[in-house]
Amino acid sequence: MHANTITSHPLLPLYATTNNRGIVSIWSYESDTKKSIHDYCLEPISKDSMNKTKLIKKIKFNSYGNEFLTIDDTGNLALFSFTHDKDNKLPFNNLVNNLTKGAKDAIFLNNSGIIGTTTLKNSQNNSSTILWDLLMPYGNNSINEIEIGGNIINSVSSNSTLLIANDKPGNISFIDIRKMNVVSSFQAHLDEIKSLKISERENFLTTLGKGIFYLFK
């Protein structure tokens, strides 16, 4: 098994890696790097599941560090409680039945009570960004949607605005989540945006295309 994605815990000296078997491993900077301190699984491990590929492509913690989400290569989104309880290894919530288009990326919003997901265009030429209220009953927690999506989502301006990348290759759109409309959009470059980062003061935006680094103010 290999490490596919890595992210750090927002508050503790820990980091998480994912692999192609649907497992999230938690590691400590201060202990043996040959053995993880805890592992989470997308589904119970069995002989059948060991033969299935569940490539986790995204992993993100919320700002408190007590929950994290994962997205696999089929667009399934799973939510986990971050705990050292060895018996608590499986997701506590899964949006797979609601995410009919599959998720390409997701982000925690509104003090982690809401999740925003984004998708690329599917075979029906549809893409969208959806807000999900985790406090609403299962099956009724899709609270808003706009027909513009991509494969990268981020938040700016204290979570009131979403940044969506790659509805078209290299395109960036800003969405007001209170009205769910596009307030601004521009073509960063012609390449697909592989990753992006917003500065802490939100006055700079950097993107990575095909081996080229771009900076915007």
C-alpha beads as a LAMMPS data file, in Angstrom:
LAMMPS data file: protein, C-alpha beads

217 atoms
216 bonds

1 atom types
1 bond types

-500.0 500.0 xlo xhi
-500.0 500.0 ylo yhi
-500.0 500.0 zlo zhi

Masses

1 110.0

Atoms # bond

1 1 1 0.000 0.000 0.000
2 1 1 1.176 3.505 -0.790
3 1 1 0.466 6.974 0.557
4 1 1 -1.702 8.866 -1.907
5 1 1 -2.653 12.024 0.036
6 1 1 -1.243 13.711 3.118
7 1 1 -2.533 16.481 5.377
8 1 1 -1.631 17.830 8.808
9 1 1 -3.899 18.059 11.830
10 1 1 -4.869 21.709 12.461
11 1 1 -4.049 21.675 16.194
12 1 1 -2.000 18.601 17.123
13 1 1 1.479 17.413 16.021
14 1 1 -0.132 14.747 13.842
15 1 1 -0.656 14.137 10.155
16 1 1 -2.852 11.810 8.112
17 1 1 -2.151 9.798 4.983
18 1 1 -4.481 7.857 2.687
19 1 1 -3.875 4.881 0.436
20 1 1 -5.484 2.850 -2.348
21 1 1 -7.272 0.475 0.044
22 1 1 -9.664 2.937 1.637
23 1 1 -7.600 3.426 4.796
24 1 1 -6.664 6.672 6.564
25 1 1 -3.619 6.393 8.817
26 1 1 -2.747 8.861 11.569
27 1 1 0.929 9.475 12.290
28 1 1 2.783 11.432 14.943
29 1 1 5.742 13.704 14.247
30 1 1 7.104 12.687 17.640
31 1 1 6.981 8.872 17.366
32 1 1 8.077 5.960 15.189
33 1 1 7.326 6.753 11.544
34 1 1 7.160 3.044 10.678
35 1 1 3.890 2.450 12.513
36 1 1 0.731 4.585 12.485
37 1 1 -0.941 5.415 15.797
38 1 1 -4.469 4.886 14.446
39 1 1 -6.184 3.721 11.261
40 1 1 -9.653 4.510 9.900
41 1 1 -11.445 2.509 7.189
42 1 1 -14.116 3.396 4.646
43 1 1 -15.776 0.029 5.311
44 1 1 -15.214 -2.985 7.573
45 1 1 -12.144 -4.927 6.512
46 1 1 -12.858 -8.400 5.168
47 1 1 -11.389 -10.801 2.653
48 1 1 -13.652 -9.321 -0.028
49 1 1 -12.817 -5.698 0.799
50 1 1 -9.083 -6.391 0.631
51 1 1 -9.490 -7.161 -3.074
52 1 1 -11.299 -3.904 -3.797
53 1 1 -9.587 -0.652 -4.675
54 1 1 -10.808 2.358 -2.689
55 1 1 -8.406 5.100 -3.671
56 1 1 -8.908 8.063 -1.318
57 1 1 -8.062 11.200 -3.276
58 1 1 -8.990 13.926 -0.770
59 1 1 -8.811 14.268 2.990
60 1 1 -9.593 17.396 5.030
61 1 1 -9.932 18.147 8.754
62 1 1 -12.380 20.686 10.103
63 1 1 -10.975 23.711 11.937
64 1 1 -11.433 22.058 15.355
65 1 1 -9.635 18.894 14.299
66 1 1 -12.357 16.637 15.736
67 1 1 -13.737 15.532 12.365
68 1 1 -12.376 14.884 8.903
69 1 1 -13.801 14.009 5.506
70 1 1 -12.546 11.816 2.693
71 1 1 -13.441 11.533 -0.996
72 1 1 -12.562 8.433 -2.977
73 1 1 -12.042 8.039 -6.720
74 1 1 -15.730 7.195 -7.302
75 1 1 -16.925 10.456 -5.688
76 1 1 -18.092 8.957 -2.399
77 1 1 -17.782 11.330 0.568
78 1 1 -17.329 9.911 4.085
79 1 1 -17.216 11.744 7.426
80 1 1 -15.181 10.507 10.386
81 1 1 -14.911 11.512 14.044
82 1 1 -11.277 12.008 14.984
83 1 1 -10.733 9.961 18.117
84 1 1 -8.154 7.653 19.644
85 1 1 -10.876 5.105 20.387
86 1 1 -9.588 1.935 18.730
87 1 1 -13.141 0.667 18.189
88 1 1 -14.248 3.789 16.323
89 1 1 -12.745 3.297 12.871
90 1 1 -15.667 3.675 10.450
91 1 1 -17.458 6.765 9.041
92 1 1 -20.304 8.220 11.088
93 1 1 -21.904 9.707 7.970
94 1 1 -21.751 9.005 4.268
95 1 1 -23.218 11.189 1.531
96 1 1 -22.840 8.590 -1.218
97 1 1 -26.596 8.091 -1.663
98 1 1 -27.190 11.822 -1.924
99 1 1 -24.228 12.736 -4.099
100 1 1 -25.777 11.514 -7.331
101 1 1 -23.062 13.239 -9.357
102 1 1 -20.212 12.308 -7.037
103 1 1 -17.906 14.759 -5.275
104 1 1 -14.559 15.924 -6.627
105 1 1 -13.747 18.076 -3.616
106 1 1 -15.393 19.227 -0.371
107 1 1 -14.886 21.660 2.497
108 1 1 -16.267 22.212 6.009
109 1 1 -18.223 25.473 6.437
110 1 1 -20.134 27.359 9.143
111 1 1 -18.197 25.919 12.111
112 1 1 -18.327 22.477 10.480
113 1 1 -22.145 22.280 10.485
114 1 1 -22.283 22.559 6.693
115 1 1 -20.263 20.873 3.977
116 1 1 -19.790 22.270 0.483
117 1 1 -19.083 19.849 -2.361
118 1 1 -18.220 20.441 -5.995
119 1 1 -18.377 18.227 -9.097
120 1 1 -17.122 18.295 -12.655
121 1 1 -19.388 17.911 -15.669
122 1 1 -20.894 14.443 -15.999
123 1 1 -22.217 12.590 -19.052
124 1 1 -25.283 14.875 -19.048
125 1 1 -22.965 17.912 -19.206
126 1 1 -23.975 18.980 -15.693
127 1 1 -21.758 20.258 -12.903
128 1 1 -22.712 21.755 -9.568
129 1 1 -21.724 23.021 -6.151
130 1 1 -23.933 21.773 -3.305
131 1 1 -24.300 22.764 0.358
132 1 1 -25.170 20.006 2.853
133 1 1 -26.530 20.667 6.365
134 1 1 -25.242 17.892 8.619
135 1 1 -27.910 18.632 11.245
136 1 1 -30.772 17.937 8.840
137 1 1 -32.296 14.442 8.511
138 1 1 -30.488 12.060 6.184
139 1 1 -31.853 12.374 2.650
140 1 1 -33.068 15.942 3.203
141 1 1 -29.781 17.655 4.002
142 1 1 -29.064 19.136 0.580
143 1 1 -29.955 22.769 1.271
144 1 1 -28.697 24.673 -1.773
145 1 1 -27.167 24.080 -5.179
146 1 1 -25.772 26.108 -8.059
147 1 1 -25.077 24.750 -11.510
148 1 1 -21.392 25.506 -11.615
149 1 1 -18.720 23.158 -10.347
150 1 1 -15.139 22.040 -10.708
151 1 1 -12.628 19.795 -9.016
152 1 1 -11.311 22.202 -6.351
153 1 1 -13.270 24.045 -3.651
154 1 1 -12.038 26.464 -1.002
155 1 1 -13.488 29.230 1.162
156 1 1 -12.620 32.901 1.537
157 1 1 -13.940 35.845 3.557
158 1 1 -14.818 33.901 6.707
159 1 1 -16.647 31.129 4.834
160 1 1 -19.175 33.479 3.184
161 1 1 -17.644 33.004 -0.267
162 1 1 -16.626 29.807 -2.009
163 1 1 -13.847 29.582 -4.550
164 1 1 -14.443 26.988 -7.289
165 1 1 -11.767 25.977 -9.800
166 1 1 -11.915 24.219 -13.170
167 1 1 -15.545 24.463 -14.248
168 1 1 -13.538 25.166 -17.395
169 1 1 -9.790 24.385 -17.434
170 1 1 -7.984 27.110 -15.501
171 1 1 -11.170 29.007 -14.630
172 1 1 -11.848 30.316 -11.110
173 1 1 -15.262 31.423 -9.841
174 1 1 -16.287 33.063 -6.560
175 1 1 -19.711 32.036 -5.218
176 1 1 -21.652 33.870 -2.489
177 1 1 -23.064 31.016 -0.386
178 1 1 -25.827 33.206 1.079
179 1 1 -27.350 33.783 -2.377
180 1 1 -25.640 30.913 -4.229
181 1 1 -24.699 33.051 -7.195
182 1 1 -21.417 33.784 -8.952
183 1 1 -20.052 37.158 -7.878
184 1 1 -16.834 37.020 -9.890
185 1 1 -15.048 34.764 -12.370
186 1 1 -11.792 34.903 -14.286
187 1 1 -9.509 32.739 -16.417
188 1 1 -6.336 32.116 -14.410
189 1 1 -4.627 30.210 -17.230
190 1 1 -5.427 27.670 -19.924
191 1 1 -4.153 24.651 -17.995
192 1 1 -6.223 22.664 -15.533
193 1 1 -5.594 23.936 -12.003
194 1 1 -3.886 21.137 -10.096
195 1 1 -3.898 22.924 -6.738
196 1 1 -4.358 26.398 -5.267
197 1 1 -3.653 28.281 -2.071
198 1 1 -5.058 31.491 -0.595
199 1 1 -2.802 33.612 1.613
200 1 1 -3.807 34.051 5.255
201 1 1 -4.717 37.708 4.620
202 1 1 -6.653 36.664 1.488
203 1 1 -4.842 39.190 -0.685
204 1 1 -2.941 36.654 -2.790
205 1 1 -3.998 33.536 -4.661
206 1 1 -1.552 31.018 -6.096
207 1 1 -2.361 28.230 -8.535
208 1 1 -0.414 25.345 -10.024
209 1 1 -0.963 24.334 -13.650
210 1 1 1.086 21.906 -15.713
211 1 1 4.330 22.427 -13.859
212 1 1 3.843 26.211 -13.855
213 1 1 3.289 28.278 -10.723
214 1 1 0.964 31.313 -10.957
215 1 1 0.456 34.166 -8.497
216 1 1 -2.551 36.518 -8.448
217 1 1 -3.335 39.567 -6.332

Bonds

1 1 1 2
2 1 2 3
3 1 3 4
4 1 4 5
5 1 5 6
6 1 6 7
7 1 7 8
8 1 8 9
9 1 9 10
10 1 10 11
11 1 11 12
12 1 12 13
13 1 13 14
14 1 14 15
15 1 15 16
16 1 16 17
17 1 17 18
18 1 18 19
19 1 19 20
20 1 20 21
21 1 21 22
22 1 22 23
23 1 23 24
24 1 24 25
25 1 25 26
26 1 26 27
27 1 27 28
28 1 28 29
29 1 29 30
30 1 30 31
31 1 31 32
32 1 32 33
33 1 33 34
34 1 34 35
35 1 35 36
36 1 36 37
37 1 37 38
38 1 38 39
39 1 39 40
40 1 40 41
41 1 41 42
42 1 42 43
43 1 43 44
44 1 44 45
45 1 45 46
46 1 46 47
47 1 47 48
48 1 48 49
49 1 49 50
50 1 50 51
51 1 51 52
52 1 52 53
53 1 53 54
54 1 54 55
55 1 55 56
56 1 56 57
57 1 57 58
58 1 58 59
59 1 59 60
60 1 60 61
61 1 61 62
62 1 62 63
63 1 63 64
64 1 64 65
65 1 65 66
66 1 66 67
67 1 67 68
68 1 68 69
69 1 69 70
70 1 70 71
71 1 71 72
72 1 72 73
73 1 73 74
74 1 74 75
75 1 75 76
76 1 76 77
77 1 77 78
78 1 78 79
79 1 79 80
80 1 80 81
81 1 81 82
82 1 82 83
83 1 83 84
84 1 84 85
85 1 85 86
86 1 86 87
87 1 87 88
88 1 88 89
89 1 89 90
90 1 90 91
91 1 91 92
92 1 92 93
93 1 93 94
94 1 94 95
95 1 95 96
96 1 96 97
97 1 97 98
98 1 98 99
99 1 99 100
100 1 100 101
101 1 101 102
102 1 102 103
103 1 103 104
104 1 104 105
105 1 105 106
106 1 106 107
107 1 107 108
108 1 108 109
109 1 109 110
110 1 110 111
111 1 111 112
112 1 112 113
113 1 113 114
114 1 114 115
115 1 115 116
116 1 116 117
117 1 117 118
118 1 118 119
119 1 119 120
120 1 120 121
121 1 121 122
122 1 122 123
123 1 123 124
124 1 124 125
125 1 125 126
126 1 126 127
127 1 127 128
128 1 128 129
129 1 129 130
130 1 130 131
131 1 131 132
132 1 132 133
133 1 133 134
134 1 134 135
135 1 135 136
136 1 136 137
137 1 137 138
138 1 138 139
139 1 139 140
140 1 140 141
141 1 141 142
142 1 142 143
143 1 143 144
144 1 144 145
145 1 145 146
146 1 146 147
147 1 147 148
148 1 148 149
149 1 149 150
150 1 150 151
151 1 151 152
152 1 152 153
153 1 153 154
154 1 154 155
155 1 155 156
156 1 156 157
157 1 157 158
158 1 158 159
159 1 159 160
160 1 160 161
161 1 161 162
162 1 162 163
163 1 163 164
164 1 164 165
165 1 165 166
166 1 166 167
167 1 167 168
168 1 168 169
169 1 169 170
170 1 170 171
171 1 171 172
172 1 172 173
173 1 173 174
174 1 174 175
175 1 175 176
176 1 176 177
177 1 177 178
178 1 178 179
179 1 179 180
180 1 180 181
181 1 181 182
182 1 182 183
183 1 183 184
184 1 184 185
185 1 185 186
186 1 186 187
187 1 187 188
188 1 188 189
189 1 189 190
190 1 190 191
191 1 191 192
192 1 192 193
193 1 193 194
194 1 194 195
195 1 195 196
196 1 196 197
197 1 197 198
198 1 198 199
199 1 199 200
200 1 200 201
201 1 201 202
202 1 202 203
203 1 203 204
204 1 204 205
205 1 205 206
206 1 206 207
207 1 207 208
208 1 208 209
209 1 209 210
210 1 210 211
211 1 211 212
212 1 212 213
213 1 213 214
214 1 214 215
215 1 215 216
216 1 216 217
